[in-house]
Amino acid sequence: MKHALLYIGKSILFGLIIAAMILLAIKFTGNQTLGQGLLQLRGPNNVELSFANAVRKAAPAVVNIYSLSINRNEPLNSGSLQGLGSGVIMSGQGYILTNYHVIKRADEIVVALQDGRQFTSEVVGSDPETDLAVLKIEGENLPIVPVNLNAPAQVGDVVLAIGNPYNLGQTITQGIISATGRSGLSSGYLDFLQTDAAINEGNSGGALIDTSGELIGINTAAFKIGSDNGNHGINFAIPIKLAHNIMVKLIKHGRVIRGALGISGEAVSPVMAQILNLPDAKGVIVTTVEPNGPAAKAGLKPRDTIIKYQDKTISSAENLMDNVAETPPNTKVNMTIIRNGKEMTLPVTIVEKKPAK
């Protein structure tokens, strides 16, 4: 009897500990992720880990993108569809975000929804710098992905990648955010999210969502070495805030208009700060100045250190480039620089950056 009571007592204590852990987890996640997306009732007496609710919210808005190939020798015959990648429906007007590399070689693009509908799409605009493109389809009652631009992804967040890998059909993979701010992978304008959720060929342009079903990124690439096929658990997505910003510009102008300064530079290291007689290791050291560019006309020289741009303190070369890119062409701005240990201000007129080919 004593042993039976002890056994029952241990079972009750174990159950109370598990319940307390679940409640604490829900409390400290802040966004109630565990309550909304992870823990779902699967029967009258048990609870299972599941992302089904999140998938149901987002997956219908993730589309398959195909290229329609026509046999020029038999133009009257129906064409064949070739899988290109994935995309995400962002609005009821039919705007779809995808990767530029997904559609750049396509003559005619077909978008297939998960409910079986197919549409011929038009390219609204594309931006090779960020590897993003916007398509448009005409349809009614289109599914729209949930988006929250004010909830940036954090390292450790659980995420799901949705796409059409190898043209197998819609597939969901799961992982976490491994790192944020991974730049320099293809363009300085990017600020990649790194995840171990599998992103294979065909997933490009698809959705990276959180466990509440909200879009946090556009899947872009898998890390590869040489000619391997990736699968290293290192994959990348474009953060939704950047992707949405580019989408708005593409819809408005058909392209992204960026400012250009006409320099290259590097971050100030402690050693260079001492050599150049700088007060601290902040700002950007100018390494080259394009002849006849805006910076050259303003009198900027190599070894000058840019510490402020329009009264904004410059923390890195990427930070400077982002500020310049967001400046409308033909705008005159003031830059604060340090030359030979002395601080001075130079006015410069920003020009439009030539689009990447």
N, C-alpha and C positions, 0 to 999 in steps of 0.2 A: 504493500500500500504506500509505504513511504517512498519507494523508488518510483511508483506510478505518479505520485504527486510531484516529485522532483522533475520527472520527465515533462509533465504538463506545464509546470512552472517555467521550465527552460523554453518550451515552445512559445508560451505567451510572451516571455521576455524578448525572444528573438523577433516575434512579430511586431512588438512595440518598437524595437530598435529600427526595423526596416521602415515602418510607417513614419517614424520620426525623421529618418534620412530622406524619405521622399518629400515630406513637408518642408524640410530645410532646403532641399534642392529647388523646389518650386519657389520658395521665398527669396532665395539669393539669386536666382536667374533674372529677377527684375521684370522680364517681359512674359513671365508665366509660360515659357516655352514648354517646360515639362508638362504643365497642365493642359496645354492646348494641342501640342503637336506630338509629344512622345508617348505619354501614358494614356492608353485607351482601353476601355473595357472590352474584353473578348468573351465574356461569359458572366454568369451571375456571381461568381466567387473569385475571379482572377483578373489580373491586369497584365498587359503585355506591352513591350516596347514597340512602337509603330509610328511611321511617318505618313500614314495613309491620308490623314486629313490635309497635310501640307501638299501632298502630291495631287489630291483631288482639286485643290484650289488653283494650282499653277499649271499642271500638265496639259489641260486642254488648250492653253494659249501657246504652247510650244509646238511649232510647225516643222514639217519636213520640207526642205527646199531641193528642187530638182531642176536640171537643165533639160529642155526639150530639144532633142537632136533630130533634124530632118535630113533624110537621105536626098541629096541634091539630084541624084540620078532618077529617083522616083518620088518627086515632090508631092504627088497626090496621095501617096500612102501616109498613114498616120505615123507620127514620129515616135521615138522611144525616149523614155525618161531615164536620166542618169542622176543618181544621188549625188548631191553636192554637200549638204550639211543641214543645219537647223536654224531656226529663227524664233523670235518671241513677239507675239502680238501685243503692242503697247497701248493701243487705243481703239475705241469703237469705230473710228474713221478708217481703220484698216492699216495703220502704220506698223511696220514690222522691223525690229532691230535684228541685224545679223552681222557677221564679219565680212569685211571687204574681200578677203581672200576667198570666201565661199562663192561669191557671185562675179568676180572680176572677169572671168573668161566665158561667162554664160551669154549666149545670144538671146535666148528666151527662157524666162524663169517661171517655173510652176511651183505654187505653194500648196501643200497638202495638209489639211487640218486633221485632227484626231477623230473627228466625227464623220470622216469620209469625203468631205467637200474638197474640191480642187479649184484653184484660181490661177489665172495668168496674172503675173504681177508686173508693175513698172518700178524702175529704180528711181527713187526720189533724189538721192544723192549719196555720195560715198566719200570717205576720208581715209586714204591710205596711211596717214600719219598715226592714226589710232586704230587702224584695221577695223573700221566700222562702216556699215552701210545701212540705208533705210529703204525698204520696199513699201509698196502700197497695193492693197487689194481692195476690190469693191464687193462687199458682202454684208448681210444682215445678221444681227444677233451673234456677232463675233465674240469668242471668249477673250477676256483681257486678263493679263497677269497682274496680281497685286504688287504694288510698288510702294516702298517707304524710303524716301530720299534722305530722311533725317535719322536713320539708324545704321551707321557705318559698321561693316563687319569687323569683328575683333578676332585676334588669334585665339584659337580654341573653340570658336563657334562651330557647331555641327551644321553641315551644309549638304545639299543634294544637287547633283548635276543631272539635267534632263536634256536628252537629245536623241539623235538617230545614228548611233555608231555603226559604221560599215553598212549602212542602209538596211539594218536588221529590223527597224521599227523602233518606236519610242522606248527608251531604256532609262532607268533611274540608277544612279550610283551614289554612294554615300561616303562622306569623309569629314574632315574638319578644315578650318582655315589654318594653314601652317605658318603663314607669314603675310604681312601686308606691306605695301610700298615697294614692291619689287619692280624697279625701273631699269631702263637700259637694256631690256630684252629685245626690243625692236625700235623703240622711239622714246625720246626723252619726255614726250607728252603723256606717257602711260605711267600708271601707278598700280601695277598688277596686284591682284589677290592671288596668293599661292595656296593650293589645296591638294590634298591627296585623294580627293574624289576623282575617279577615273574619267579622263577626257580623251577619248579616242577619235580617230578620223571619222568625221560625220557629226561629232558632237559640237564642232565649231559653230558659233552663233546661237547655241542653245542657252538654256537658263541655268544659272546657279542660284538656288533659293535657300532660305533659312528654314528652320523647322516649323515656322508659322505659315509657310507657303509664300512669303514675300520675296520678290526678285532682288538679289544683292549684287549680281554680276552677270556678264555675258561671257560664256565659255569661249576660250580663244585657242589655247595651244597646250601641248604636252612637251615637257623637257626631253630633248633627244640628244644623243651623242653620235656624231657621224650619221650613218645610215640606219641606225636602229629604229625600232618602232615605239620608243618611249617606254611606258610601263614602269617608270622608276618611282611612281608615287609623287611626282613633282609636276603639277599642272597649273595652268594660269587662267584667270578670268579678269575682264575689265570691270572695275567697280561701277555700280549702276549710276552713281552720281555723275561720274565723268561721261558714261555712255549716254545718259539722258541729256546732258548738256550738249553733246555732239549731235544727238538726234534732233533737238530743237533747232539747232543752227542749220542742219541739213534740210529740214522741212522748210525753214524760212528762206534760205539762200540757195539751196542745192549744193552747197559746198561750205567748208569751214574757212572763214576769213581770219587769218592770224597776222599779228604784227611781227616785224623782224627788226633786229638791232644791227646785225652784221658783225658779230664777234663770236669767238669761242673763248671759253674760260674754264677755270677749275676752282674748286673750293680752297680756301686758305688753310694751310696746315700750320701747326705751331712753329715749324722750322721756317716756313716762308714768311710768317708773321714777323719773326725776328729779323730775317734778312731784309725785308721791305720796310722795317721800322713801323709796323702797324700796332695799334693799341691792343688788339686782341685777334684771335683766330676766327674772324667772321668776315663774310663777304665773298666776292668772286674776283680772282685774279684774271685779268685779260691776258690771254695767251696769243691770240691772233686777231687782227682787225682787217675786215674785207676792204680792199681799195674801193673808194667812191661809195661806200656804204654809209648808212646813217651815222654810225659811230665814228667813222673816219672823218666825215664832214663836221661832226661836232668836236673833233679834236681829241678823241679818246686814243690812247696809245697802249701797246703791250706793256705789261707789268703794272698798269694802273689797277687799283683795287676798287671795285664797285661795292659800296656798303649800303646805299639806299637807292630806291627807285620810286619816284613820286612819293617821297617821305615814308616809304615802307622799307623796313630793315630787311636786307637780303641775307638769308641764312645759307643758301646753297646755289649751285649753278642751275639746278632744276627749278628752284624757287624763282630765280631771275628769269629763266626762259618762260615759265608759266605766266609771270606778270607781263612780260613783253608780248607774248602770244595773245593775251586777253586785251591788249591795248589796240583800239581801232587804228588802222593806217592813217597817216597824215596828222596824227596827234603829236603835239609837242609836249615833252615831259622833261623833268629835271632829274638828273642823276647826281648823287653825291659820291665822289671818288676820293681816294687818297693817292697822291703822287709824290714820291720822294719824301714821305712822312708828313705831307701837308694835305689838309682837307680842302676840297674845292667842289663847286657845283658846275655841271655842264648841261646846257639845254640840248636836247636831241629830238629830231622829228622821226617818228617811227614810220616805216614803210610796210607794204604788204609782203608777207612771206610768199615766195614762189611755191606753188603746190608741188608735192612730191609726185613722181611719176611711177 
